């Protein structure tokens, strides 16, 4: 358990950023406006991924240039893309 956690942390700290990025943050809510915990937020066509916290909040780095597309996926819900 500890070994896999250390491996995961090592991988996270080894990610290199090759372009200028900006930080995007937001909150994911369900249709009753309750926060959703554990929603996967992915920068489309990349390996950049994060998850929402217990309050439905997330932050993710996206390239400053271009039109970033975020894909939101969650068990029991249809994945949605937002620009």
N, C-alpha and C positions, 0 to 999 in steps of 0.2 A: 504494500500500500504506500509506504513512505517512498520507496524506490520509484514507483510510477509517478507520484506527485513531484518528486525532484526532477524526473525526466521531463514531465510536462512543463515545469517552471523553466528548465534549461531551454527547451524548445521555444517557449514564449519570449525569453530574453535574447535569443539568437536571431530573431526576425529583424531583417534589415530593411530600412525604408530608402528607396532609390529616387523618389520624387518628392517635391514639396507637397505637404498634406495639410488639411484642415480638420478640425475636430467637429463632428456632428453629434449632437445629443438629442434625446427625446424621451417620450414616455409612451408605452404601448398599453392601451386600455381595451377591454372587451366591450360588447354592445351595451352593457349596463354601466360603463365607465369605471369598472373595477380594474386595478392594475393587473397585468399578466406577468407572472414570474417565470423565467426560463424560456422566453421567446428567443429563438435564434435569429440574429440580425447579420446578414452576409452582404458584403460589397459584391455585387453581381460580377461574375466571370473572374473572381479572384479567390484567394484563400484567406482574405481578411474577414474574420468572424468575431462576434461578441454575443453575449446573452443579456437579457434584462435581469435586473435585480428584483428583490422582493417588492419594491415599489413600482415595478414596471419600467424603470429608467435604464437607459443604455447610453454609451458613448462609443464612437467608432471613428477612426481616421480614414478620410477619403482624399483622393487627389484634388488639389486646388483647381487644376485645369480639367475641362471636360464635364460631362453630365453623369454624375454618380447615380447609380441605381442601387437601392437597398432592397434586399429580399427578406421579408419577415415570415418565418415559419414556426409553427407551434402544433403540437399533437392535438388532433381533433378539429383543426382549423385549416382552411385552404390557404396556401402560401400567397402572399401579396407582395407586389413590387411597387416601390415609390421612388420618385425622382427628387 
